[in-house]
Amino acid sequence: MMSVQQVQSKGIYHALPVYPSEVSGLTAIITGANGISGNYLMRVLAANPERWSRIICLSRRPPLIPGGLPNHVEHIPLDFLKDPKEIATTLKEHNVTADHVFFFSYIQPTPKEGAGLWSNAEELVKVNSELLENFLQALKVASIKPKRFMLQTGAKNYGGHLGPTKIPQEETDPRVELEPNFYYPQEDLLWKFCEENGVGWSVHMPGPIVGAVPDAAMNCAYPLAVYAAVCKHKGQPFEFPGDVDSWQMPNSMSAAQMNAYQEEWAVLLGPPNQKYNTCDNSSFSWEKGWPRIAGWYGIEAKGPQDGDKYTETETRFVPRGYGPKGVTRRKFRLVDWAKKPEVQQAWRELVKQHDLTQDLHDIDRVFGFLDGTLCRPAPLYFSMDKSRKLGWQGFVDSSEAMLEVFQDLAKLKMIPPVPLVHVSFN
């Protein structure tokens, strides 16, 4: 049996679905629309007002959009740590309905001093399970029954933050229960709700997310752009902090806009009740990406050199179940680099010179996320076979997506303008 698909390109994003004209007049709820993923999903939906005639953003703070929210987008302030009945009352007061729900709400508890970003696993489980459970219960109380409920989790589903996993990572891989992971109780809560209420679901698992929003804590693009801009300002080489293994390792990058395109497709055209790897569908390694970024700034790209000395860190676990633990080798950490007085001074000079809006703050979180993205104990190599078989063909060149985000960060006055001395993707 032959099936025919229509696809289209939007800028650098290719093979995107063409939706039937009868898919129109829909209402969406987006939770966490002030964060990077929810913000981009809101932009993607808002660009099609015929298809999405009402978009309701639920979060404690409104999304920061230059020029304000589009006319068919509204923000309702809500705290999902409140009682579900209180949340439901607010939803009813605003006549909230939903054809589809996109859930991005997330709280990152502050780790203990000197501990890693994901070290407080139990607290992550407690607070993020509560967020979702309260919201689901509020939907029931408010009699809101969507056709689909989309939950975004992430690559930690496979346990790569704990040690080496089997590759490629496939959606059918078993849960890694070596320590608590809030993704799993969130899935269980969602599946129970959907089964009891006749709602379809999809779960999306992106890799390192790249986007341009003022809250950049879980976004490797912003600290990477800061690093490049300071190297340019100080006339220093753009030095990769890791060893040749991290330099060459496959990395499934996830542009926030491409994630949003796939998540829209999943609720409108994809089959119900599916988990999806969610990424650029692009071949990417720092060995090829790093010199490109250096070229944009006209600075020397310095990869691993013979004779480099490294600090080694061994993983606690082996999620794949066999073989040695993973080892990460670093010459330096960008968290430590960002705290140096001369780096702080250079950034202050750039802020003044370009009238920027961002001081270097929350360094442990912002640059700690970049450290984890650059240096890995094992590859992050998503299989996209399942998505392709089910009809999703979307693609963006990860290096092109990174450059677009750098330029958008500059428009937001978060980083200096990108010089674009040399631009090449092949």
Buried (B, 14 or more C-beta within 10 A) or exposed (E): EEEEEEEEEEEBBBBBBEBEEEEEEBBBBBBBBBBBBBBBBBBBBBEBBEBBBBBBBBBEEBBBBEEEBBEBBBBBEBBBEEEBEBBBBBBBEEEBBBBBBBBBBBBBEEBEEEEBBBEBBEBBBBBBBBBBBBBBBBBBBBEBBBBBBBBBBBBBBBBBBBBBBBBBBBBEBEEBEBBBBBBBBBBEBBBEBBEEBEBBBBBBBBBBBBBBBBBBBBBBBBBBBBBBBBBBBEEEEBBBBBBBBBBBBBBBBBBBBBBBBBBBBBBBBBEBBBBBBBBBBBEBBBBBBBBBBBBBBEBEBBBBEEEBEBEEEEBEBBBBEEEEBBBBBBBEBBBBBBBEEEBBEBBEEBBEEBEBEBEBEEBBBBBBBBBBBBBBBBBBBBBBEBBEEBBBBBBBBBBBBBBBBBBBBBEBBBBBEBBEEEEEEE
